[in-house]
Amino acid sequence: MPAENLRWETIEALKKSTKAKIAFDPYWSERGEDILAGCREVLSLSPRSGVVLERLGPLPSQTSRSSVGFSSGDSSPGLSKNSASASSSGSIPDINGRSTTLYSAPPFRTESEAPSEDLKDEDADVSDVSSPVSLPSISLLSPKAMETAGQILKFEEQQREKAKLALKLRQEMQEKLVAEVASSESEQLKRFEEFMELKQRQEYQSMRDMMDRETKESIGRQEKLKEEQRHRMKILNLRLREAEQQRLKEAELERQRQAEGRERLRSLNTIQEEILQLNQLLDPTKLAGTDLPAASISSLSTRGNQLCSQVSEVVRKTAEGEFPSVDDMTVAERALHEMRALIRLMQEEVAEAQEKKKKEQEEEEELRKKKALQAQQEAQKKAEQSAKEKAQRKGLQNSAEDSTLKWFKELQESASKCAQSFDQINCSKDPQTKKLKLELQKAATIPVSQISSNSGSQLREIFDKIDKLLSGRPVISGGKSVSTSQHPQGLDFVCYKLAEKFVKQGEEEVASHHEAAFPIAVVASGIWELHPRVGDFLLAHLHKKCPYAVPHYPPMKEGTPVEEYQRILGYRVDDSGVEGQDSFLKRMSGMIRLYAAIIQLKWPYSTKQGSPHSLNHGWRWIAQMLNMEPIADITATLLFDFLEVCGHALVKQYQYQFWKLILLLKEEYFPRIEAVTSSGQMGSVIRLKQFLETSLQSRQISPPKGQLSSTFWRT
């Protein structure tokens, strides 16, 4: 920049000037001298002053020559430091107030030499020196000369002071400029260093990036090589595995072939053994005791021997260490089938002969049984007629009332129509529909199976889940979401299956654990209240499996098979026959206990009053049971179970009227039960008698075991 160039030019000019050559002694302080002591010189007049002094006036040549000394050490004449000074009346006072000796100035120099001398005189300072004794002094007699010399000295002193001040200002400016230059240079140096540092960092970063790229590329190449190596190894392993699998497969095939051969050999031996055993059945000596003709026995024996020979031929081939082939096995099996056919033919012929003989015997036995049956039927008709006459005389019935039967038939028809309505979902062959049916059935039946008396909160969760399903909202079953709205007949299907499951729980769970009736009944009652169709289907299923819950004793119609009539009465009939009486009574007891629990319970969180199937149905059931002729073993069992579960609630509801009913049961109806009960069926009768006697004596019926308390719903 221009300012910087000027600065450097100024410094260069000062360096070349004489002022830059001022001697400086750094040890002046140690010697006790002034800082400018080394720079001061003896005061001398400039060449111009010498010229002025020569022109002051006419002085004697001797005096002037002797008074004024000329410097001989310089090439130009003038006043020197060694020249004598002339004194007139004393010494000339200098600026500092000390006496100084004035030396005569040398003559005027040439113009070419003057600047350097003048520069030296201007830079020199006046020093205090005493006039040497050895030098001669000069006396200036002219006052004007003295005044002129004094003014010259004063002017020089002023110029010297100005020069010092200017030099000081210049030095200060120079120091300031140098400081600014130094500061600027320092800042530039810092910026330069920062720039160099940035450049180094950039270079380092670029080198680092380059190294990272190279490293990544190297790693990538290594990974690629590793991947290629793994791929090659994988291919080799696959080939080795395929070869090993092929070897194993061949070995397995060989082993399988050997196993099949051994298996065929064992089968062949078994076939031969069986044929030989069957052939023994065709022995003429054994068949002689049967009613078969001799020609038939001879033909059967001959054919049996031929089949044995065929199998022996096949076995003879395997004696050489070979396995029988498939064709050999086909021949042996065909021979075995034919042998079996011969045996069946022989057995059929023997059976026909025996059947013919047996038929003749059965005809004789049938005639004998018919005669005995006719006599028994006549006796039974007489007994039934006498029983009817006796019942009519005493006011008892053999069947339910017409209104009860009508109600029973309506419920069965409603359940049947519902079953027909979801026949599409029940009999569909579509995989999706089958899957939906299974999921809906699980969603309806699994919560009922989980009902227990563990805690009220669990029971409420089960109730909410069933209610949610019946309301058409999706529920989670088996980890899947299912809803009745997924199929048009979904709701009918769920209602029907849910009611069926409730009755099944009574038939199985309550029959085994009587206390389980109450949690199942309270959930069923709550669902019945919110969804009445479920209650109707529940009654329909209950009446179908246990007609005594109506109560109804179905009569046997003409032409009805005995097994079918037993099913109508509630017995289980399968291929093994009819179930035992104990199992039958146990199931009937479980269902009656569930029914007795339902009519007295209501869902505790319901806003409605009373149960949807209230206690008046319990009163009606007992009244109708007492109006019908008792049945051995069944009537006593069901009355005891019903009263044990529901008796306490009926006493609280009807009080004195109910005790009258119990008294009627004890005094008038119980003897009828004893009359129709045999000695081997008195267990249920004794339990009922003890219950009635205890209740009448204490004038109270104890609450049933397992009844849910108010604290249960807080668990």
BELTA-V407553 format. One record per backbone hydrogen bond with DSSP energy under -0.5 kcal/mol. NH is the residue of the N-H (numbers start at 1). CO is the residue of the C=O. E is the energy in kcal/mol with one decimal. If there is no record, write none. Layout:
nh:NH co:CO e:E
nh:NH co:CO e:E
//
This chain:
nh:5 co:1 e:-2.0
nh:6 co:2 e:-2.4
nh:7 co:3 e:-1.9
nh:8 co:4 e:-2.2
nh:9 co:5 e:-2.3
nh:10 co:6 e:-2.6
nh:11 co:7 e:-2.5
nh:12 co:8 e:-2.2
nh:13 co:9 e:-2.3
nh:14 co:10 e:-2.4
nh:15 co:11 e:-1.8
nh:16 co:12 e:-1.4
nh:17 co:13 e:-1.0
nh:20 co:17 e:-0.7
nh:21 co:18 e:-1.7
nh:22 co:19 e:-1.1
nh:26 co:24 e:-0.6
nh:28 co:25 e:-1.2
nh:31 co:27 e:-1.2
nh:32 co:29 e:-0.8
nh:33 co:28 e:-2.2
nh:37 co:34 e:-1.6
nh:39 co:36 e:-1.0
nh:40 co:36 e:-1.0
nh:41 co:125 e:-1.6
nh:50 co:46 e:-1.8
nh:51 co:47 e:-1.9
nh:52 co:48 e:-2.1
nh:53 co:49 e:-2.5
nh:54 co:50 e:-1.8
nh:55 co:51 e:-1.3
nh:56 co:53 e:-1.0
nh:59 co:57 e:-0.7
nh:64 co:60 e:-3.2
nh:65 co:61 e:-2.1
nh:66 co:62 e:-2.9
nh:67 co:63 e:-2.9
nh:68 co:64 e:-2.4
nh:69 co:67 e:-0.6
nh:69 co:84 e:-0.6
nh:71 co:78 e:-2.1
nh:83 co:80 e:-0.7
nh:86 co:102 e:-0.5
nh:86 co:137 e:-0.7
nh:92 co:100 e:-1.0
nh:93 co:91 e:-0.5
nh:94 co:98 e:-2.1
nh:97 co:94 e:-1.1
nh:100 co:92 e:-1.4
nh:102 co:100 e:-0.5
nh:103 co:101 e:-0.6
nh:104 co:84 e:-1.2
nh:113 co:110 e:-0.5
nh:114 co:110 e:-1.6
nh:115 co:111 e:-0.7
nh:117 co:113 e:-1.3
nh:118 co:114 e:-3.2
nh:119 co:115 e:-2.6
nh:120 co:116 e:-1.8
nh:121 co:117 e:-2.6
nh:122 co:118 e:-2.8
nh:123 co:119 e:-1.8
nh:124 co:120 e:-1.3
nh:125 co:39 e:-0.6
nh:127 co:41 e:-1.2
nh:127 co:125 e:-0.5
nh:129 co:127 e:-0.9
nh:139 co:86 e:-0.6
nh:140 co:138 e:-0.5
nh:141 co:139 e:-0.7
nh:143 co:141 e:-0.6
nh:146 co:142 e:-1.9
nh:147 co:143 e:-3.0
nh:148 co:144 e:-2.8
nh:149 co:145 e:-2.8
nh:150 co:146 e:-2.6
nh:151 co:147 e:-2.8
nh:152 co:148 e:-2.7
nh:153 co:149 e:-2.6
nh:154 co:150 e:-3.1
nh:155 co:151 e:-3.0
nh:156 co:152 e:-2.9
nh:157 co:153 e:-2.7
nh:158 co:154 e:-2.8
nh:159 co:155 e:-3.3
nh:160 co:156 e:-2.6
nh:161 co:157 e:-2.7
nh:162 co:158 e:-3.1
nh:163 co:159 e:-2.7
nh:164 co:160 e:-2.6
nh:165 co:161 e:-3.0
nh:166 co:162 e:-3.4
nh:167 co:163 e:-3.1
nh:168 co:164 e:-3.0
nh:169 co:165 e:-3.1
nh:170 co:166 e:-3.1
nh:171 co:167 e:-3.1
nh:172 co:168 e:-3.1
nh:173 co:169 e:-3.4
nh:174 co:170 e:-3.3
nh:175 co:171 e:-3.6
nh:176 co:172 e:-3.1
nh:177 co:173 e:-3.4
nh:178 co:174 e:-3.4
nh:179 co:175 e:-3.1
nh:180 co:176 e:-3.2
nh:181 co:177 e:-3.6
nh:182 co:178 e:-3.6
nh:183 co:179 e:-3.4
nh:184 co:180 e:-3.8
nh:185 co:181 e:-3.6
nh:186 co:182 e:-3.1
nh:187 co:183 e:-3.2
nh:188 co:184 e:-3.4
nh:189 co:185 e:-3.2
nh:190 co:186 e:-2.9
nh:191 co:187 e:-3.5
nh:192 co:188 e:-3.1
nh:193 co:189 e:-3.3
nh:194 co:190 e:-3.6
nh:195 co:191 e:-3.4
nh:196 co:192 e:-3.2
nh:197 co:193 e:-3.3
nh:198 co:194 e:-3.5
nh:199 co:195 e:-3.0
nh:200 co:196 e:-2.8
nh:201 co:197 e:-3.1
nh:202 co:198 e:-3.2
nh:203 co:199 e:-2.8
nh:204 co:200 e:-3.5
nh:205 co:201 e:-3.8
nh:206 co:202 e:-3.4
nh:207 co:203 e:-3.0
nh:208 co:204 e:-3.0
nh:209 co:205 e:-3.6
nh:210 co:206 e:-2.9
nh:211 co:207 e:-2.9
nh:212 co:208 e:-3.1
nh:213 co:209 e:-3.3
nh:214 co:210 e:-2.9
nh:215 co:211 e:-3.2
nh:216 co:212 e:-3.7
nh:217 co:213 e:-3.4
nh:218 co:214 e:-2.9
nh:219 co:215 e:-3.6
nh:220 co:216 e:-3.7
nh:221 co:217 e:-3.0
nh:222 co:218 e:-2.9
nh:223 co:219 e:-3.6
nh:224 co:220 e:-2.9
nh:225 co:221 e:-2.9
nh:226 co:222 e:-3.3
nh:227 co:223 e:-3.4
nh:228 co:224 e:-3.0
nh:229 co:225 e:-2.9
nh:230 co:226 e:-3.6
nh:231 co:227 e:-3.0
nh:232 co:228 e:-2.9
nh:233 co:229 e:-3.2
nh:234 co:230 e:-3.4
nh:235 co:231 e:-2.8
nh:236 co:232 e:-3.0
nh:237 co:233 e:-3.5
nh:238 co:234 e:-3.0
nh:239 co:235 e:-2.8
nh:240 co:236 e:-3.3
nh:241 co:237 e:-3.6
nh:242 co:238 e:-3.3
nh:243 co:239 e:-3.0
nh:244 co:240 e:-3.1
nh:245 co:241 e:-3.6
nh:246 co:242 e:-3.0
nh:247 co:243 e:-2.7
nh:248 co:244 e:-3.4
nh:249 co:245 e:-3.2
nh:250 co:246 e:-2.8
nh:251 co:247 e:-3.0
nh:252 co:248 e:-3.6
nh:253 co:249 e:-3.3
nh:254 co:250 e:-2.7
nh:255 co:251 e:-3.1
nh:256 co:252 e:-3.5
nh:257 co:253 e:-3.0
nh:258 co:254 e:-2.8
nh:259 co:255 e:-3.2
nh:260 co:256 e:-3.7
nh:261 co:257 e:-2.7
nh:262 co:258 e:-3.0
nh:263 co:259 e:-3.1
nh:264 co:260 e:-3.1
nh:265 co:261 e:-2.4
nh:266 co:262 e:-2.9
nh:267 co:263 e:-3.0
nh:268 co:264 e:-2.8
nh:269 co:265 e:-2.5
nh:270 co:266 e:-2.8
nh:271 co:267 e:-3.1
nh:272 co:268 e:-2.8
nh:273 co:269 e:-2.7
nh:274 co:270 e:-2.9
nh:275 co:271 e:-2.9
nh:276 co:272 e:-2.5
nh:277 co:273 e:-2.4
nh:278 co:274 e:-2.9
nh:279 co:275 e:-2.5
nh:280 co:276 e:-1.3
nh:281 co:277 e:-0.8
nh:281 co:278 e:-0.7
nh:282 co:278 e:-0.7
nh:282 co:279 e:-0.8
nh:283 co:280 e:-1.3
nh:286 co:283 e:-0.8
nh:287 co:283 e:-2.0
nh:288 co:284 e:-0.8
nh:289 co:286 e:-0.7
nh:290 co:287 e:-1.2
nh:297 co:293 e:-1.7
nh:298 co:294 e:-2.4
nh:299 co:295 e:-2.2
nh:300 co:296 e:-2.0
nh:301 co:297 e:-2.0
nh:302 co:298 e:-2.3
nh:303 co:299 e:-2.2
nh:304 co:300 e:-1.9
nh:305 co:301 e:-1.9
nh:306 co:302 e:-2.0
nh:307 co:303 e:-2.0
nh:308 co:304 e:-1.8
nh:309 co:305 e:-1.9
nh:310 co:306 e:-2.0
nh:311 co:307 e:-1.9
nh:312 co:308 e:-2.0
nh:313 co:309 e:-2.1
nh:314 co:310 e:-1.6
nh:315 co:311 e:-2.2
nh:316 co:312 e:-2.2
nh:317 co:313 e:-1.1
nh:318 co:314 e:-0.9
nh:319 co:315 e:-0.5
nh:319 co:316 e:-0.8
nh:320 co:317 e:-1.0
nh:321 co:318 e:-1.4
nh:329 co:325 e:-2.1
nh:330 co:326 e:-2.2
nh:331 co:327 e:-2.3
nh:332 co:328 e:-2.5
nh:333 co:329 e:-3.0
nh:334 co:330 e:-2.5
nh:335 co:331 e:-2.1
nh:336 co:332 e:-2.4
nh:337 co:333 e:-2.9
nh:338 co:334 e:-2.3
nh:339 co:335 e:-2.4
nh:340 co:336 e:-2.8
nh:341 co:337 e:-2.5
nh:342 co:338 e:-2.3
nh:343 co:339 e:-2.4
nh:344 co:340 e:-3.1
nh:345 co:341 e:-2.7
nh:346 co:342 e:-2.9
nh:347 co:343 e:-3.3
nh:348 co:344 e:-3.2
nh:349 co:345 e:-2.5
nh:350 co:346 e:-2.7
nh:351 co:347 e:-3.5
nh:352 co:348 e:-3.0
nh:353 co:349 e:-2.1
nh:354 co:350 e:-2.8
nh:355 co:351 e:-3.5
nh:356 co:352 e:-2.4
nh:357 co:353 e:-1.9
nh:358 co:354 e:-3.2
nh:359 co:355 e:-3.0
nh:360 co:356 e:-1.5
nh:361 co:357 e:-1.5
nh:362 co:358 e:-3.1
nh:363 co:359 e:-2.5
nh:364 co:360 e:-1.4
nh:365 co:361 e:-2.1
nh:366 co:362 e:-3.3
nh:367 co:363 e:-1.9
nh:368 co:364 e:-1.4
nh:369 co:365 e:-2.4
nh:370 co:366 e:-2.8
nh:371 co:367 e:-1.5
nh:372 co:368 e:-1.5
nh:373 co:369 e:-3.4
nh:374 co:370 e:-2.5
nh:375 co:371 e:-1.5
nh:376 co:372 e:-2.0
nh:377 co:373 e:-3.2
nh:378 co:374 e:-1.9
nh:379 co:375 e:-1.6
nh:380 co:376 e:-2.5
nh:381 co:377 e:-2.8
nh:382 co:378 e:-1.7
nh:383 co:379 e:-2.0
nh:384 co:380 e:-3.0
nh:385 co:381 e:-2.4
nh:386 co:382 e:-1.9
nh:387 co:383 e:-2.3
nh:388 co:384 e:-2.8
nh:389 co:385 e:-2.2
nh:390 co:386 e:-2.2
nh:391 co:387 e:-2.7
nh:392 co:388 e:-2.9
nh:393 co:389 e:-1.8
nh:394 co:390 e:-1.7
nh:395 co:391 e:-0.8
nh:396 co:391 e:-1.8
nh:397 co:627 e:-2.7
nh:405 co:401 e:-2.5
nh:406 co:402 e:-2.5
nh:407 co:403 e:-2.2
nh:408 co:404 e:-2.5
nh:409 co:405 e:-2.7
nh:410 co:406 e:-2.3
nh:411 co:407 e:-2.0
nh:412 co:408 e:-1.8
nh:413 co:409 e:-2.5
nh:414 co:410 e:-2.3
nh:415 co:411 e:-2.2
nh:416 co:412 e:-2.3
nh:417 co:413 e:-2.5
nh:418 co:414 e:-2.0
nh:419 co:415 e:-2.2
nh:420 co:416 e:-2.0
nh:421 co:417 e:-1.9
nh:422 co:418 e:-1.4
nh:423 co:420 e:-1.3
nh:426 co:422 e:-1.8
nh:427 co:423 e:-2.2
nh:434 co:430 e:-2.6
nh:435 co:431 e:-2.4
nh:436 co:432 e:-2.5
nh:437 co:433 e:-2.6
nh:438 co:434 e:-2.3
nh:439 co:435 e:-2.3
nh:440 co:436 e:-2.7
nh:441 co:437 e:-2.4
nh:442 co:438 e:-2.2
nh:443 co:439 e:-2.5
nh:444 co:440 e:-1.6
nh:445 co:441 e:-2.4
nh:446 co:442 e:-2.4
nh:449 co:445 e:-1.9
nh:450 co:446 e:-1.2
nh:451 co:448 e:-1.2
nh:456 co:712 e:-1.2
nh:459 co:455 e:-1.5
nh:460 co:456 e:-2.1
nh:461 co:457 e:-2.1
nh:462 co:458 e:-2.0
nh:463 co:459 e:-2.2
nh:464 co:460 e:-2.6
nh:465 co:461 e:-2.2
nh:466 co:462 e:-2.2
nh:467 co:463 e:-2.7
nh:468 co:464 e:-2.5
nh:469 co:465 e:-1.9
nh:470 co:466 e:-2.4
nh:471 co:467 e:-1.4
nh:472 co:469 e:-1.3
nh:473 co:468 e:-1.9
nh:475 co:482 e:-2.7
nh:477 co:475 e:-0.6
nh:477 co:480 e:-3.3
nh:480 co:477 e:-1.1
nh:482 co:475 e:-2.8
nh:486 co:483 e:-1.4
nh:487 co:484 e:-1.1
nh:490 co:487 e:-1.8
nh:493 co:489 e:-2.1
nh:494 co:490 e:-2.2
nh:495 co:491 e:-2.6
nh:496 co:492 e:-2.3
nh:497 co:493 e:-2.5
nh:498 co:494 e:-2.6
nh:499 co:495 e:-2.2
nh:500 co:496 e:-2.1
nh:501 co:497 e:-2.0
nh:502 co:498 e:-2.0
nh:503 co:499 e:-1.9
nh:504 co:500 e:-2.1
nh:505 co:501 e:-2.2
nh:506 co:502 e:-1.7
nh:507 co:503 e:-2.2
nh:508 co:504 e:-2.0
nh:509 co:505 e:-1.0
nh:510 co:505 e:-2.3
nh:511 co:506 e:-0.7
nh:512 co:508 e:-1.2
nh:513 co:509 e:-2.9
nh:516 co:513 e:-1.6
nh:517 co:514 e:-1.5
nh:518 co:515 e:-1.0
nh:519 co:515 e:-0.5
nh:520 co:516 e:-1.4
nh:521 co:517 e:-2.4
nh:522 co:518 e:-2.5
nh:523 co:519 e:-1.6
nh:524 co:520 e:-2.4
nh:525 co:521 e:-2.7
nh:526 co:522 e:-2.0
nh:527 co:523 e:-2.6
nh:528 co:524 e:-2.5
nh:529 co:525 e:-1.9
nh:530 co:526 e:-1.7
nh:531 co:527 e:-2.9
nh:534 co:531 e:-1.3
nh:535 co:531 e:-0.9
nh:536 co:532 e:-2.1
nh:537 co:533 e:-2.4
nh:538 co:534 e:-2.2
nh:539 co:535 e:-2.2
nh:540 co:536 e:-2.1
nh:541 co:537 e:-2.6
nh:542 co:538 e:-2.4
nh:543 co:539 e:-2.9
nh:544 co:540 e:-1.8
nh:545 co:541 e:-2.2
nh:546 co:542 e:-2.7
nh:549 co:546 e:-2.2
nh:550 co:547 e:-1.5
nh:552 co:547 e:-1.2
nh:554 co:552 e:-0.7
nh:557 co:555 e:-0.6
nh:560 co:557 e:-1.6
nh:565 co:561 e:-2.4
nh:566 co:562 e:-2.1
nh:567 co:563 e:-1.9
nh:568 co:564 e:-2.0
nh:569 co:565 e:-1.8
nh:570 co:566 e:-0.5
nh:570 co:567 e:-1.1
nh:571 co:566 e:-2.4
nh:573 co:571 e:-0.5
nh:574 co:577 e:-2.0
nh:577 co:574 e:-1.4
nh:579 co:572 e:-2.2
nh:584 co:580 e:-2.0
nh:585 co:581 e:-2.7
nh:586 co:582 e:-2.1
nh:587 co:583 e:-2.0
nh:588 co:584 e:-2.4
nh:589 co:585 e:-2.3
nh:590 co:586 e:-2.0
nh:591 co:587 e:-2.0
nh:592 co:588 e:-2.2
nh:593 co:589 e:-2.3
nh:594 co:590 e:-1.9
nh:595 co:591 e:-2.2
nh:596 co:592 e:-2.6
nh:597 co:593 e:-1.9
nh:598 co:594 e:-2.1
nh:599 co:595 e:-1.9
nh:600 co:597 e:-0.6
nh:601 co:597 e:-0.8
nh:601 co:598 e:-0.7
nh:606 co:603 e:-2.0
nh:617 co:614 e:-1.5
nh:618 co:615 e:-0.6
nh:619 co:615 e:-2.0
nh:620 co:616 e:-2.2
nh:621 co:617 e:-2.2
nh:622 co:618 e:-2.2
nh:623 co:619 e:-2.4
nh:624 co:620 e:-2.5
nh:625 co:621 e:-2.1
nh:626 co:622 e:-2.1
nh:627 co:623 e:-0.9
nh:628 co:625 e:-1.1
nh:629 co:397 e:-2.9
nh:634 co:632 e:-1.2
nh:635 co:631 e:-1.8
nh:637 co:633 e:-0.9
nh:638 co:634 e:-2.5
nh:639 co:635 e:-2.3
nh:640 co:636 e:-2.1
nh:641 co:637 e:-2.3
nh:642 co:638 e:-2.5
nh:643 co:639 e:-2.4
nh:644 co:640 e:-2.3
nh:645 co:641 e:-1.5
nh:646 co:642 e:-2.8
nh:647 co:643 e:-2.0
nh:650 co:646 e:-2.1
nh:651 co:647 e:-2.3
nh:652 co:648 e:-1.8
nh:653 co:649 e:-1.6
nh:654 co:650 e:-3.2
nh:655 co:650 e:-0.6
nh:655 co:651 e:-1.7
nh:657 co:654 e:-1.6
nh:659 co:655 e:-1.8
nh:660 co:656 e:-1.7
nh:661 co:657 e:-1.6
nh:662 co:658 e:-2.3
nh:663 co:659 e:-2.4
nh:664 co:660 e:-2.2
nh:665 co:661 e:-2.3
nh:666 co:662 e:-2.3
nh:667 co:663 e:-2.6
nh:668 co:664 e:-2.3
nh:669 co:664 e:-1.7
nh:670 co:665 e:-2.1
nh:672 co:668 e:-0.6
nh:672 co:669 e:-0.5
nh:673 co:669 e:-1.6
nh:674 co:670 e:-2.3
nh:675 co:671 e:-1.8
nh:676 co:672 e:-1.5
nh:677 co:673 e:-0.7
nh:677 co:674 e:-0.5
nh:681 co:678 e:-1.4
nh:682 co:679 e:-0.7
nh:685 co:681 e:-0.5
nh:686 co:682 e:-2.4
nh:687 co:683 e:-1.9
nh:688 co:684 e:-2.1
nh:689 co:685 e:-2.3
nh:690 co:686 e:-2.6
nh:691 co:687 e:-2.1
nh:692 co:688 e:-2.4
nh:693 co:689 e:-2.4
nh:694 co:690 e:-2.5
nh:695 co:691 e:-2.4
nh:696 co:692 e:-2.3
nh:697 co:693 e:-2.1
nh:698 co:694 e:-2.3
nh:699 co:695 e:-1.1
nh:700 co:695 e:-1.0
nh:707 co:704 e:-1.2
nh:712 co:709 e:-0.6
nh:713 co:709 e:-0.6
nh:713 co:710 e:-0.6
nh:714 co:711 e:-1.4
nh:715 co:712 e:-1.4
//
